[in-house]
Structure formats: structure tokens, C-alpha cells
Amino acid sequence: MKKIIAGLAVVAIIIIIVSFKKHTPAPSVNAAGFTPVSVIELFTSQGCSSCPSADHLLEKTIIDAKKDGRKIFALSFHVDYWNRLGWKDPFSEQKYSQRQNEYASLLHLNSVYTPQMIVNGRQEFVGSDENNLTQALHKSLNTTPLADFKILKATVQNGVPQVEYTIEGNTNGSKINFALVSLSETTNIKRGENAGITLTNDNVVRQFLSIPAQA
């Protein structure tokens, strides 16, 4: 069993296996019968006037998934390149902007933009597009992954999150993503494109670690 100790305690720990490599075959049904999961990555910014609608859609999706028991993991990555517009997003990180740029390369996009949603590292669309999100979730939740956690235990000891896990299945070209998230953050925006409004962001990524997956 492998153990990971993270350095920041927030509110929740999300651990997922996703394949990102350009030439890795898409997951397909396999005899192991692993449970399908859907991972939503929303790239957003409090300094972007078109982002609140995507933030609301992410919130709605999280609530709906809890009600019907779907295995949907939603992550809100706040990018930093809109901080120049007058409001510095307190949750923004350059490394999240870099992650989005890496996706742009893998998905052959000409540029990055916000709000952008990416589902299971393969399907991307405007983050406020509910129809595209519904279709992407349906596809991902009906595709059996090639690997899954056999054992997964996340705890917090003395304020420090610790994760123990073992994996089974084909992990070729896959990574394990560990995300420490704040379940909900409410911010009064004082400047920039969203000046004067109060924003609520859900599942805000506060710390992120990605390592190669090994069974």
C-alpha cells in the first residue's frame, strides 16, 4: 500500500485516476468491471465576467450528483491570467493556468479561455454550456475505466491529510490526481469585471498533486 502525505489541510480530499497522455487509447469496457467516473475540471476566474454562469453550473452539477449518487468529481481551478483586469483572484495560481495550457496542447486548441470545462481529460467546451456538459457526463459515466482504486483511504491526522491507496487494472499512461479543495468560498468582488457582486465558488482547488499511476 502506498501513502501520500499532503502539506495543506483544507476541507475535502479528492483522489482520481485520469489518463491525459496524447497517445493513450481511450478507456473502454473491460472484464474488471470498474465503476465509471466523471471528472469535471472547470478553469475559471473571479476576474472574468462570463465565469459566474459556469460557476453556477458546476454548483448545480455537484448538488444533482449528490442527489442521484453519480460518481462525479468536480474541480474548480482558478487561473491567474485575468488578474491584470483589476481584481486578483485570491484562489488563482499560475500552475493552474499552466495546467490549462497543457490541455490546450493535448487537445490541439489554438488558445486557452475562460470559462472552460474539461471532462475526463478528453472533452472540452465552454464552461457554461449545460447541453455539452450533460452529453460529456453521459459519455464518461458509460465508459468503464481501465483502472480503479482497490483500497483508498483519506484521513486527516494532526491537521495533515494522509492518503493510503492501492490500484488495480491497466494504469499505462495514467496519473493519480490528489486535490485538496475548499467546498465553498464566498467572495465580495470589489474591482474588475465583476465589481460589486458576490461570488460563490464550489470545490475550489487549493492544492494539487499529480503523480504517475502504478498498480
C-alpha positions as CSV (number, residue, x, y, z in Angstrom):
1,M,0.0,0.0,0.0
2,K,1.3,3.4,-0.9
3,K,1.0,6.5,1.3
4,I,0.9,10.2,0.3
5,I,1.1,13.0,2.9
6,A,0.0,16.4,1.7
7,G,1.0,19.7,3.3
8,L,-2.2,21.7,3.4
9,A,-5.4,20.8,5.2
10,V,-8.5,22.4,3.7
11,V,-11.9,20.9,3.7
12,A,-12.0,17.9,1.4
13,I,-9.7,15.5,-0.4
14,I,-10.5,14.3,-3.9
15,I,-8.4,11.5,-5.4
16,I,-8.9,10.4,-9.0
17,I,-7.2,8.4,-11.7
18,V,-7.3,10.0,-15.2
19,S,-5.4,9.4,-18.4
20,F,-4.0,12.5,-20.1
21,K,-1.4,11.4,-22.5
22,K,-1.9,12.2,-26.1
23,H,-1.4,8.7,-27.5
24,T,-3.1,6.7,-24.7
25,P,-6.1,4.8,-26.0
26,A,-9.5,5.9,-24.7
27,P,-10.8,3.8,-21.8
28,S,-13.2,1.0,-22.8
29,V,-15.3,-1.7,-21.2
30,N,-13.1,-4.4,-19.6
31,A,-13.7,-7.6,-17.7
32,A,-12.7,-6.0,-14.4
33,G,-15.9,-4.1,-14.3
34,F,-14.5,-0.9,-12.7
35,T,-17.1,1.7,-11.9
36,P,-17.2,4.6,-14.4
37,V,-16.4,8.1,-13.0
38,S,-16.6,11.5,-14.4
39,V,-14.1,14.3,-13.6
40,I,-15.0,17.9,-14.4
41,E,-12.2,20.5,-14.4
42,L,-13.6,24.0,-14.6
43,F,-11.0,26.7,-15.4
44,T,-12.4,29.9,-14.1
45,S,-11.6,33.3,-12.6
46,Q,-13.3,35.8,-10.4
47,G,-12.0,38.5,-12.7
48,C,-13.9,37.1,-15.7
49,S,-17.4,38.4,-16.3
50,S,-18.5,35.3,-18.2
51,C,-17.4,32.9,-15.5
52,P,-20.2,33.2,-12.8
53,S,-22.6,31.3,-15.0
54,A,-20.1,28.4,-15.3
55,D,-19.5,28.5,-11.5
56,H,-23.3,28.2,-11.0
57,L,-23.5,25.3,-13.4
58,L,-20.7,23.5,-11.6
59,E,-22.5,24.1,-8.3
60,K,-25.8,22.7,-9.8
61,T,-24.0,19.6,-11.1
62,I,-22.4,18.9,-7.7
63,I,-25.8,19.1,-6.0
64,D,-27.5,17.0,-8.6
65,A,-24.7,14.3,-8.5
66,K,-25.1,14.0,-4.7
67,K,-28.8,13.5,-5.0
68,D,-28.7,10.8,-7.6
69,G,-25.5,9.1,-6.5
70,R,-23.4,9.6,-9.7
71,K,-19.7,9.4,-9.3
72,I,-18.9,12.9,-10.5
73,F,-15.8,14.7,-9.2
74,A,-15.8,18.4,-9.8
75,L,-12.8,20.7,-9.5
76,S,-12.6,24.4,-9.9
77,F,-9.2,25.6,-11.0
78,H,-8.8,29.4,-10.8
79,V,-6.4,30.7,-13.4
80,D,-4.2,33.8,-12.9
81,Y,-4.1,35.5,-16.3
82,W,-7.2,37.6,-15.7
83,N,-5.7,39.2,-12.5
84,R,-4.5,42.1,-14.6
85,L,-8.1,43.3,-15.2
86,G,-8.2,44.9,-11.7
87,W,-9.1,42.0,-9.4
88,K,-6.6,39.5,-8.1
89,D,-8.5,36.2,-7.7
90,P,-7.4,35.0,-4.2
91,F,-7.6,31.4,-5.3
92,S,-5.7,31.8,-8.6
93,E,-2.4,30.1,-9.2
94,Q,0.0,30.2,-12.2
95,K,0.3,26.4,-12.1
96,Y,-3.5,26.1,-12.8
97,S,-3.1,28.3,-15.8
98,Q,-0.2,26.1,-16.9
99,R,-2.4,23.0,-16.5
100,Q,-4.9,24.6,-18.8
101,N,-2.2,25.4,-21.3
102,E,-1.1,21.8,-21.2
103,Y,-4.6,20.7,-22.1
104,A,-4.7,23.2,-24.9
105,S,-1.7,21.5,-26.4
106,L,-3.1,18.0,-25.9
107,L,-6.5,18.9,-27.3
108,H,-5.0,20.9,-30.2
109,L,-6.6,24.2,-29.2
110,N,-5.3,27.5,-30.5
111,S,-5.6,29.2,-27.2
112,V,-6.9,29.0,-23.6
113,Y,-10.1,30.7,-22.5
114,T,-12.5,31.0,-19.5
115,P,-14.8,29.6,-18.5
116,Q,-13.7,26.2,-19.9
117,M,-14.8,22.8,-18.7
118,I,-12.8,19.6,-19.5
119,V,-14.4,16.2,-18.7
120,N,-12.1,13.2,-18.1
121,G,-9.2,15.0,-19.8
122,R,-10.7,14.5,-23.3
123,Q,-13.8,16.6,-23.9
124,E,-13.7,20.4,-23.7
125,F,-16.3,23.1,-24.1
126,V,-17.4,26.5,-22.8
127,G,-18.0,26.1,-19.1
128,S,-21.5,27.5,-19.1
129,D,-22.7,25.1,-21.8
130,E,-25.1,22.8,-19.9
131,N,-26.0,20.7,-23.0
132,N,-22.4,19.8,-23.8
133,L,-21.8,19.1,-20.1
134,T,-24.8,16.7,-20.0
135,Q,-23.5,14.9,-23.1
136,A,-20.0,14.6,-21.7
137,L,-21.1,13.3,-18.4
138,H,-23.4,10.7,-20.1
139,K,-20.4,9.5,-22.2
140,S,-17.9,9.4,-19.3
141,L,-20.4,7.7,-17.0
142,N,-21.0,5.0,-19.5
143,T,-17.3,4.2,-20.2
144,T,-15.6,1.7,-17.9
145,P,-12.2,2.9,-16.8
146,L,-9.1,0.6,-17.2
147,A,-8.0,1.1,-13.6
148,D,-9.5,1.8,-10.3
149,F,-8.6,2.0,-6.6
150,K,-8.7,-1.3,-4.8
151,I,-8.0,0.4,-1.5
152,L,-8.5,4.1,-0.9
153,K,-8.4,5.8,2.5
154,A,-8.1,9.5,3.1
155,T,-7.7,10.8,6.6
156,V,-6.5,14.0,8.4
157,Q,-4.1,13.5,11.3
158,N,-2.9,16.5,13.3
159,G,-4.2,18.7,10.6
160,V,-2.3,17.0,7.8
161,P,-4.2,15.0,5.1
162,Q,-2.9,11.5,4.5
163,V,-3.9,9.1,1.7
164,E,-3.3,5.4,1.5
165,Y,-4.1,3.5,-1.6
166,T,-3.6,0.5,-3.9
167,I,-4.6,0.4,-7.6
168,E,-5.7,-2.5,-9.8
169,G,-6.0,-2.6,-13.6
170,N,-4.1,-1.1,-16.5
171,T,-2.5,2.2,-15.4
172,N,-0.4,2.7,-18.6
173,G,-0.3,6.5,-19.4
174,S,-2.4,7.4,-16.4
175,K,-1.9,9.7,-13.4
176,I,-3.3,9.9,-10.0
177,N,-4.5,13.4,-9.1
178,F,-4.7,14.5,-5.5
179,A,-6.7,17.6,-4.9
180,L,-7.3,19.5,-1.7
181,V,-10.4,21.6,-2.2
182,S,-12.5,24.1,-0.3
183,L,-16.1,23.0,-0.7
184,S,-17.4,26.6,-0.9
185,E,-15.9,30.1,-0.9
186,T,-17.9,33.3,-0.9
187,T,-16.1,36.5,-2.0
188,N,-17.2,40.1,-2.3
189,I,-15.7,41.4,-5.6
190,K,-14.5,45.0,-5.2
191,R,-12.8,45.6,-8.6
192,G,-12.6,44.4,-12.1
193,E,-15.3,43.0,-14.5
194,N,-17.3,41.5,-11.6
195,A,-17.0,44.5,-9.3
196,G,-19.9,45.0,-6.9
197,I,-21.2,41.4,-6.9
198,T,-20.7,38.5,-4.5
199,L,-19.4,35.2,-6.0
200,T,-19.7,31.7,-4.6
201,N,-17.2,29.2,-5.9
202,D,-17.5,25.5,-5.1
203,N,-14.8,22.8,-4.9
204,V,-12.1,25.3,-5.2
205,V,-8.7,23.6,-5.7
206,R,-6.3,24.9,-3.0
207,Q,-3.5,22.3,-3.5
208,F,-3.0,19.9,-6.4
209,L,-0.6,17.0,-6.8
210,S,-0.3,14.7,-9.8
211,I,1.9,11.6,-9.9
212,P,2.2,8.6,-12.3
213,A,-0.2,5.8,-11.5
214,Q,1.3,2.4,-10.8
215,A,-0.7,-0.7,-10.0
